[in-house]
Amino acid sequence: MTSTTTRNTMRAARTGLLWTALAVFMSSTVVHAGEAEAKDLLKRMSNYLGEQKAISFAYDSDLEVVTKDNQKLLLASSGRVDLGRPDKIRATRTGGFADVEMSFDGKTVTLLGKNANLYTQAEVPGTVENLIEVLRDKFGRPLPAADLLLPNVYDELMPDVTDVKDLGSGVIGGVECDHLAFRTAEVDWQIWIAQGERPYPCRYAITSTKIEQGPQYDIRITDWKTGIDVVAADYGFKNTSDAKQVGPEALPDIDDLPDHFAMGEAK
């Protein structure tokens, strides 16, 4: 091989390496730019939610379960949430197995099972954030969209995130949204945030990646209202149906997931 040929070959190799390095750099830059944009959009939503003293919305949710014989089933429910910060909330949920209302007036939480016409109460003085934690950890009754009801959603959702993607636009219920995707060691989650001056969550989906077939919980939010558009509500419990008071363990059929599914005995 002549020296000229050798120089040309080396020059071509260097040029190829340069273009490869430039392509990798540009790809990395785009990825990081998308990640930064996604974080900014989530932070903007978090700030907006945290500033609201009164929030109300309707929702439809789907809970996927995988039975003992590996059949995936979808349990659907609908309801409404009315929130008055810092210490008032009312939430309803109606599904195929339950018709439930939860009310909290800053001191007492009441769970009413409308199908059985039974209710239970517990003293849980404090904020809505404290109530969410108590319901989840002590009673095993998480509120619908509980992550989105906290005053600092960003700080609650982001600590375990290992991957972030900005997936562009999507439309939920006729509302144009920014579509973001996040990954942790245990779950993948996505959120669609309304574009414009009211960056509220339109849809929130969580997929369990460590469970076979990746069951998902999905909630879609409509009729979003804040501030003076939220009709003032009495968050105390009024026993208008003459329901009987029972202990928490005696309140049946208030879960999306009935006991025979939770025990893995469905066929």
C-alpha positions as CSV (number, residue, x, y, z in Angstrom):
1,M,0.0,0.0,0.0
2,T,1.4,3.4,-1.0
3,S,1.9,6.2,1.5
4,T,-0.8,8.3,-0.3
5,T,-3.3,5.4,0.0
6,T,-2.4,5.0,3.7
7,R,-2.9,8.7,4.4
8,N,-6.3,8.6,2.6
9,T,-7.4,5.6,4.5
10,M,-6.4,7.2,7.9
11,R,-8.1,10.4,6.9
12,A,-11.3,8.6,6.0
13,A,-11.2,6.7,9.3
14,R,-10.7,9.9,11.3
15,T,-13.6,11.5,9.4
16,G,-15.8,8.5,10.2
17,L,-14.9,8.6,13.9
18,L,-15.6,12.3,14.0
19,W,-19.0,11.9,12.5
20,T,-19.8,9.0,14.8
21,A,-18.7,11.0,17.8
22,L,-20.8,14.0,16.6
23,A,-23.8,11.7,16.1
24,V,-23.5,10.3,19.6
25,F,-23.1,13.8,21.0
26,M,-26.1,15.1,19.2
27,S,-28.2,12.1,20.2
28,S,-27.1,12.5,23.9
29,T,-27.9,16.2,23.8
30,V,-31.4,15.6,22.4
31,V,-32.1,13.0,25.1
32,H,-30.9,15.2,27.9
33,A,-32.9,18.1,26.5
34,G,-36.0,16.0,26.4
35,E,-35.3,14.8,30.0
36,A,-34.9,18.4,31.2
37,E,-38.1,19.5,29.4
38,A,-40.0,16.6,30.9
39,K,-38.8,17.5,34.4
40,D,-39.7,21.1,33.9
41,L,-43.2,20.2,32.8
42,L,-43.8,17.9,35.8
43,K,-42.4,20.6,38.1
44,R,-44.7,23.2,36.6
45,M,-47.7,20.9,37.2
46,S,-46.6,20.2,40.7
47,N,-46.3,24.0,41.5
48,Y,-49.7,24.6,40.0
49,L,-51.4,21.9,42.0
50,G,-49.6,23.0,45.2
51,E,-50.9,26.5,44.8
52,Q,-54.6,25.5,44.7
53,K,-56.5,25.7,47.9
54,A,-59.6,24.1,46.5
55,I,-59.7,21.4,43.8
56,S,-62.5,19.2,42.4
57,F,-62.6,16.7,39.6
58,A,-64.3,13.6,38.3
59,Y,-62.4,10.5,37.4
60,D,-62.6,7.1,35.7
61,S,-60.1,4.5,36.7
62,D,-59.1,1.0,35.5
63,L,-57.3,-1.5,37.7
64,E,-55.8,-4.5,36.0
65,V,-55.3,-7.7,38.0
66,V,-53.7,-11.0,37.0
67,T,-55.4,-14.1,38.4
68,K,-53.8,-17.2,39.7
69,D,-54.2,-18.9,36.2
70,N,-52.6,-15.8,34.5
71,Q,-55.7,-14.3,33.1
72,K,-55.6,-10.5,33.0
73,L,-58.8,-8.8,34.1
74,L,-59.8,-5.1,34.1
75,L,-61.9,-3.6,36.9
76,A,-63.4,-0.2,36.1
77,S,-64.8,2.4,38.5
78,S,-65.7,6.1,38.5
79,G,-66.0,8.8,41.2
80,R,-65.3,12.3,42.3
81,V,-62.8,14.1,44.5
82,D,-63.4,17.4,46.3
83,L,-60.4,18.8,48.2
84,G,-60.1,21.8,50.5
85,R,-56.6,22.4,51.7
86,P,-55.1,21.9,54.2
87,D,-57.5,19.4,55.9
88,K,-60.7,18.7,54.1
89,I,-61.5,16.1,51.5
90,R,-64.4,14.0,50.1
91,A,-64.0,11.2,47.6
92,T,-66.5,8.8,46.1
93,R,-65.9,5.6,44.1
94,T,-68.5,3.5,42.3
95,G,-67.5,0.2,40.6
96,G,-68.7,-3.3,40.0
97,F,-67.9,-4.4,43.5
98,A,-68.2,-1.3,45.6
99,D,-70.0,2.0,46.1
100,V,-68.0,4.0,48.6
101,E,-67.8,7.5,50.0
102,M,-65.0,8.8,52.1
103,S,-65.2,12.1,54.0
104,F,-62.7,13.9,56.2
105,D,-63.3,17.1,58.1
106,G,-59.8,17.6,59.5
107,K,-60.5,15.4,62.6
108,T,-62.5,12.4,61.7
109,V,-62.4,10.2,58.6
110,T,-65.5,8.3,57.7
111,L,-65.8,5.4,55.2
112,L,-69.4,4.6,54.1
113,G,-70.1,1.4,52.2
114,K,-73.3,2.3,50.4
115,N,-74.2,-1.2,49.2
116,A,-74.1,-2.6,52.7
117,N,-75.3,0.7,54.3
118,L,-72.5,0.4,56.9
119,Y,-69.9,3.0,57.9
120,T,-66.8,3.1,60.0
121,Q,-65.0,6.1,61.5
122,A,-61.5,6.9,63.0
123,E,-60.0,9.9,64.5
124,V,-57.2,11.1,62.3
125,P,-56.5,14.8,63.1
126,G,-54.2,16.6,60.8
127,T,-53.8,17.5,57.1
128,V,-54.9,15.7,54.0
129,E,-51.3,14.6,53.5
130,N,-51.4,12.8,56.9
131,L,-54.7,11.2,56.1
132,I,-53.4,9.9,52.8
133,E,-50.5,8.2,54.6
134,V,-52.7,6.8,57.4
135,L,-55.3,5.4,54.9
136,R,-52.6,3.8,52.8
137,D,-50.3,2.4,55.6
138,K,-52.7,1.7,58.5
139,F,-56.0,0.9,56.8
140,G,-54.8,-0.3,53.3
141,R,-57.3,2.1,51.7
142,P,-55.4,4.4,49.3
143,L,-57.3,7.4,47.9
144,P,-57.8,7.6,44.1
145,A,-55.0,9.7,42.5
146,A,-53.4,10.1,46.0
147,D,-50.0,11.0,44.5
148,L,-51.6,13.9,42.7
149,L,-53.3,15.3,45.9
150,L,-50.1,16.0,47.8
151,P,-48.8,19.6,48.0
152,N,-45.5,18.8,46.3
153,V,-46.1,16.1,43.7
154,Y,-42.7,16.5,42.1
155,D,-40.7,15.7,45.2
156,E,-43.0,12.7,46.0
157,L,-42.7,11.2,42.5
158,M,-39.1,11.9,41.4
159,P,-36.7,10.4,44.0
160,D,-36.7,6.8,42.6
161,V,-36.9,7.8,38.9
162,T,-34.1,6.3,36.8
163,D,-35.3,7.3,33.3
164,V,-37.3,10.2,31.9
165,K,-38.9,10.7,28.5
166,D,-40.8,13.6,26.9
167,L,-43.1,11.8,24.4
168,G,-44.6,15.0,22.9
169,S,-48.3,15.7,22.7
170,G,-51.3,13.6,23.3
171,V,-55.1,14.2,23.6
172,I,-57.1,13.1,26.6
173,G,-60.8,13.8,26.6
174,G,-60.4,16.4,23.9
175,V,-57.7,18.2,25.9
176,E,-54.2,18.6,24.3
177,C,-51.6,17.4,26.8
178,D,-47.9,17.0,27.3
179,H,-47.1,13.2,27.5
180,L,-44.3,12.3,29.8
181,A,-42.9,8.8,30.8
182,F,-40.9,7.8,33.8
183,R,-39.3,4.6,35.1
184,T,-38.3,3.4,38.5
185,A,-36.9,0.0,39.6
186,E,-40.4,-1.2,40.4
187,V,-42.8,0.6,38.1
188,D,-43.2,2.5,34.8
189,W,-45.5,5.5,35.0
190,Q,-46.8,8.0,32.6
191,I,-48.6,11.3,32.9
192,W,-50.5,13.5,30.5
193,I,-50.6,17.2,31.6
194,A,-52.9,19.7,30.1
195,Q,-51.2,22.4,28.1
196,G,-51.8,26.1,28.8
197,E,-52.2,28.1,31.9
198,R,-53.8,25.2,33.9
199,P,-51.3,22.4,33.8
200,Y,-53.5,19.8,35.6
201,P,-53.1,16.0,35.2
202,C,-55.5,14.6,32.6
203,R,-54.3,11.0,32.9
204,Y,-51.9,9.0,35.1
205,A,-50.9,5.4,34.4
206,I,-48.8,3.1,36.6
207,T,-47.5,-0.2,35.3
208,S,-46.0,-2.8,37.7
209,T,-42.9,-4.1,35.9
210,K,-42.0,-6.7,38.5
211,I,-45.3,-8.5,38.3
212,E,-46.0,-11.0,35.5
213,Q,-47.9,-9.5,32.5
214,G,-47.4,-6.0,33.9
215,P,-50.8,-5.1,35.4
216,Q,-51.6,-1.4,35.2
217,Y,-53.6,1.2,37.2
218,D,-54.9,4.0,35.1
219,I,-56.9,7.1,36.1
220,R,-58.4,9.7,33.7
221,I,-59.5,13.1,35.1
222,T,-62.3,15.3,33.8
223,D,-64.4,18.3,35.0
224,W,-61.3,19.9,36.6
225,K,-62.1,22.9,38.8
226,T,-60.2,25.1,41.2
227,G,-60.6,28.1,43.4
228,I,-63.9,29.9,43.3
229,D,-65.2,27.4,40.7
230,V,-65.3,24.7,43.4
231,V,-68.6,24.7,45.2
232,A,-68.1,25.0,48.9
233,A,-68.8,21.7,50.5
234,D,-69.6,20.4,54.0
235,Y,-66.9,17.7,54.5
236,G,-68.5,16.3,57.7
237,F,-70.4,13.0,57.6
238,K,-74.1,13.1,57.6
239,N,-75.8,9.8,58.1
240,T,-78.8,10.4,55.8
241,S,-79.3,6.7,55.0
242,D,-79.4,5.6,58.7
243,A,-76.3,3.4,58.1
244,K,-75.0,1.3,60.9
245,Q,-71.6,2.0,62.4
246,V,-69.2,-0.9,62.5
247,G,-65.5,-1.5,63.0
248,P,-63.1,-1.2,60.0
249,E,-62.7,-5.0,59.7
250,A,-66.5,-5.3,59.4
251,L,-67.0,-3.0,56.5
252,P,-67.3,-5.2,53.4
253,D,-67.0,-4.6,49.7
254,I,-65.3,-1.2,49.6
255,D,-62.3,-2.2,47.5
256,D,-61.9,-2.1,43.7
257,L,-60.4,-5.6,44.2
258,P,-62.7,-8.1,46.0
259,D,-61.2,-10.6,48.4
260,H,-61.4,-13.6,46.1
261,F,-59.3,-11.8,43.5
262,A,-56.8,-10.5,46.1
263,M,-56.3,-14.0,47.4
264,G,-55.4,-15.2,43.9
265,E,-58.4,-17.7,43.8
266,A,-60.2,-16.3,40.7
267,K,-60.4,-18.8,37.9
